[in-house]
Amino acid sequence: MQKIFKVDVSPNVYKSQDKSFPFPDLTHSFCPQCHKQHLHLHGFYRRYLIAKGFEGIILIRRYICPDCGGTVSLLPWFCHPRRTYSMGFVHYSLAGFFGWSGTMVSFIREFVFNHGIPFTRQLLYQYRKRILKNCNRIMMDLVRQFHPDGPISDSVYDRKRVKDALNLIETTAPTPYTVSMDMFSHGSCTYLTLSAI
Ligand SMILES: [Zn+2]
C-alpha cells in the first residue's frame, strides 16, 4: 500500500538529500494490513516525477511487514499516486482548466507558458475524464474534511460540481497537497485515483 507524507522541501531538495532525507520512521507502527507486527525497513524504489522546476527520478522509502509480507511505500506529498506528474500539477491544471472559458488548446498554451512543463491534450482529457468519474467520492470526502454549512455545489452537472470542489480546495485549504493527503489516508480516492490500495 502507499501512504502520502508531508514534505517541507521542494522535489529538488528531496532528491538531493537522497537516502539521507529524514523519512518518517514507521518501524514503531504496526502493519496496516495484518496489525500483527511492526514494520521493518525495506529499502527504496525509484520513481519518475515531473513537477514545476523538476524532472527526474526520486527515491521512495519502503517498509515491509515480516508477518504478512505486505509493503508500505511512502510517497512525498508532491507526488500523485500512480501519476508521473506532480500533485500540484494535477491540481493546478484541472482547477485552471475547469475555470477556463476558452478552448482546450488555448488553455494548454497558456498553462505550458506559465508552468514551463510539457503537457498534452491527451493528458488533460485523461485527467478530466478521471476526475469527473471520481466527482461524487471527492465531494463526499470534502464534506468530511471541511464540514461546509451548505452543499459544496448546487449544480447537477458534474463539470460544474468538480469546478466548485476545486474552487473550495483553492479557497479553503492551506494547499491542495493537504487535501489530497488527507483524502488518501482515509482510504478514499484522490483526484485521479479511485482507491488507496
Ligand atoms: Zn502484516
Residues whose N, C-alpha, C, O or C-beta is under 5 A from the ligand:
A	BS01	ZN	C31 Q33 C34 H35 C65 D67 C68 G69 G70
